[in-house]
Amino acid sequence: MKLVNKQIEKDGSGWVELIPEDEEDMWHVYNLISEGDQVRAKTDRKVHSTSNTGTTTSYRVQLALTILVKRTMFSAAASTETTGDQSTHRAVMGITGQVTEANDYVRIGAYHTLELERGRKFRLTKATGWDSIALERISESTRPGRGAEIGAVVCGEGTAAICLLSEHMTVVRQRIDVPVPRKRSGTSSHDKAMASFLSTVYASILRLIPFDTLKVVVIASPGFTKDTLYDYIFQQATETNNKPLLGARSKFLRVHSNTPHVHSLVEALRDPGVAKMLQGAKFAKEGLALDKFHKMLSTDELRAWYGPKHVALAVDRGAVGTLLISDDLFRAADPEKRNRYVQMVDEVRARGGEAVIFSSMHETGIQLNLLTGIAAILTYPLDIEVVEMEEREEAERLEREAAEAASGGTTPAASGSTTPFRSDGI
């Protein structure tokens, strides 16, 4: 993403001007813009004019509008291409809201929908100021050299999905489905179909995977298809003297997956060989954190909490070593709820803990969303039932003190009382 201009004050107020340059940038834009923000961009609008004779004509004009965001919509780039289907869909974000600055064609308060897409500049002003999560996303999305890190082919006999994984997105570039009959003695139909399948996958890899710039290319399958495909790729590369592909051979890794489907990528990327080559990659970091949480949940459940209310209690007690949180939660329509999640991240980091923000466009983020979108690995065991009981007792004590104060009574200091913790849910 290109940062055109920025004016952010110390109190968090201000604006940025950005130009999204690829599909992942559009995902960043979707995560940056919230209800209540103001967005200014060029657009076109249909206007009507009436002549002196009473004739009404309509035409479209191009103009720059500033709107107060009421609703957002994100349409990802087409990611379900099948063999022979070359889709040209691109990621687009629609923003519906009310116009805040009048001009010759549109009155203040009128509703309009802006469409943001690659190459279109816009200015964003945050309603509640620029918090740490929004600033972090600006920094990540405008960092030079950012792009796809992992190529992957998840396959089975006759089926394959060719994917590119960047820091925040898993994009299925093409799905391939070639009918392959079962192998029977005395017939060559299976071998012919497999040859056609391998040839199709090979051609797609050459066209869609920039193996020279990727850290690793994973070939994953349940059985031996990964080995067959790997051998075919480099046999063809040798026969055609494809030096770039032969030079990238060390980046290709064959790993086992339980299914030939994209969701098996999470499992495939846990392979030690892959993890070693992906040290520091965001997707790998998310996968390791989620794997660690699941292991903790099965071996020491008092140190593995999930759900907004329970994780908030653990954060209040300073017990969180690693916070796992989905970027979905930062898109909450309620600003108070959204800010509370931001504060949880800030508090964990301030106390020396780690906060891993999962992208809901990765399989790891999808899995975390099934666990409410937030989880925590604690530094020491805490019993949820005991903590909730303490919270109830503390709330009751505060209610009694408030009632006594309202009636003019005095409340003696409670000996051994604990510091109050927040008991409300999110």
Number of C-alpha atoms within 10 A of each C-alpha: 24 17 16 12 10 13 11 14 11 8 9 15 15 16 19 18 18 22 21 23 15 15 18 26 22 26 22 19 22 20 19 19 21 26 20 19 18 22 25 20 18 15 16 15 16 11 12 11 11 10 8 6 6 8 8 10 10 10 9 10 11 10 14 14 22 22 26 24 23 17 15 18 12 17 14 17 18 16 17 16 17 15 14 9 10 12 14 8 11 16 18 19 21 15 23 19 23 19 23 19 16 13 12 6 12 18 13 13 14 13 16 20 21 23 18 23 21 18 13 14 18 19 17 20 21 21 17 14 17 21 16 14 20 18 14 11 15 19 13 14 23 16 13 10 6 13 18 20 20 26 26 26 28 28 28 21 24 20 20 27 23 25 25 22 20 21 21 23 20 24 24 19 21 26 22 19 18 16 13 18 15 11 11 10 7 6 10 11 14 16 15 12 17 20 14 16 21 22 16 16 26 18 11 17 20 12 9 14 20 16 21 13 13 18 20 22 24 24 25 32 28 18 17 15 22 24 16 13 25 18 12 17 21 17 13 15 17 13 8 9 12 12 11 11 20 15 11 16 18 11 18 18 19 21 23 21 25 14 17 23 18 22 17 18 28 21 18 23 23 16 15 11 12 22 18 11 14 18 12 10 15 19 27 21 18 22 22 17 21 23 16 14 25 15 13 17 16 10 11 12 18 16 22 25 27 22 15 19 15 21 26 26 22 24 22 17 14 17 21 29 20 23 25 24 27 24 22 19 21 22 18 15 14 12 16 12 16 17 17 15 22 17 16 18 23 17 17 21 16 10 13 12 20 18 20 19 22 30 25 21 21 22 22 25 26 17 17 21 20 9 14 14 22 26 25 28 29 24 15 12 14 17 11 17 9 10 17 14 11 16 18 13 12 19 16 12 15 13 12 13 16 15 13 13 12 10 9 9 11 11 12 7 7 8 6 6 9 9 7 13 17 14 18 11 12 14
